[in-house]
Amino acid sequence: MFVLCSVDRQVSVESQGTSALIAREGRTMVATRFAVAIHILLLLASEPGGQATSGRIATSVGTNPVVIRRLAGQLARAGLLRVRRGPGGAELARPAEEISLAEVWAAMRRQGMPLLPSHPGPRGTGDALGRAVPGLLRGVLDEAEQAMERELAGTTLRQLQERLVDA
C-alpha cells in the first residue's frame, strides 16, 4: 500500500498505519505551507499596491500558481491579505508591522493536530512506564509548541522584512 504525497514521491506505509503517515506528512505540509505563506506575505509587503499576481509570486517561490492561490485563500480567510481576481493581484490586509508570524502559523495549521507528536503507548496491556511515557512526553512537547508560538507572536512581518533588507 502507498500514499501519494507529491507528484514524484511515494511513501510506503506497510510498517505503520496510514493515518499515522498522513498525520506526519500533514505536519510537514503545515511547516512548508507556513514557510511559503511567509514568502507570499513578504513579497506582498515588498511590492505594495496589489501588483503581485499568483504567477509572479509562484515564480519567486518556485511553485505552481495554483498552490499560491490556495494558500492566498487561507491567508485571506485569516484576514491577512486581500485578493482580487484578474489584474490587480493581492495585497496585505493590514500593515506588515501589524501581522505576527503567529497569525500566519495559525492560518496554515490544522487545529487540534500537534506539530510534535508523541507515540500512543502500548496497546492493551503494558507496564507502568509504557503507560506513563506518552502523557509525560505530551506535556513536554506541548510546552515546546507553546514556546514556539510565543516566539512567533513576538515577530512581525515587518521585522522579517527588515532582516531581509539587511541580508
Disulfide bonds with the S-S distance in Angstrom:
none
